[in-house]
């Protein structure tokens, strides 16, 4: 019983970490695009 709860908690933690990593990567890509556009405009 407790092992199942622990496993689901670990899964949830893993999912949140992956989501954070994906959001960070997307954020970095958006920042790079913004910088590129700014460089093109200058």
N, C-alpha and C positions, 0 to 999 in steps of 0.2 A: 504493500500500500504506500509506504513512505517513499519507496524507490521510484514508484510511478510519478509521485508528486515532484520528486527531485529531478527526474528526467524531463518532465514538462517544463520545470523552471529553467533547467539548463537549455532546453530548446528555445524557450522564450528569450533567454539572455543571448544565445547565439544569433537568433533572428534580429534582435535589436542591434547587435554589433554589426552584422552584415548590412542592415539598413543604414546605420550611421556611416559605414564605410562607403556605401553607394551614394548617399547624400553628399558626403565630403567630396567624392570623385566628381559628381555632377556639378557641385559648387565650384570646384577647381576648373572644370571645363568651361563653365559659364564665365568665370573670371578671365580665363585665357582668351575666350572669344571677345569679351569686352575690351581687353587690352589690345587684341589684334585690330579690332575696329577703330579704337582710339589711335593706334599707330597709323592706320590707313588714312584716317581723317587728318592727322597732323602733317 
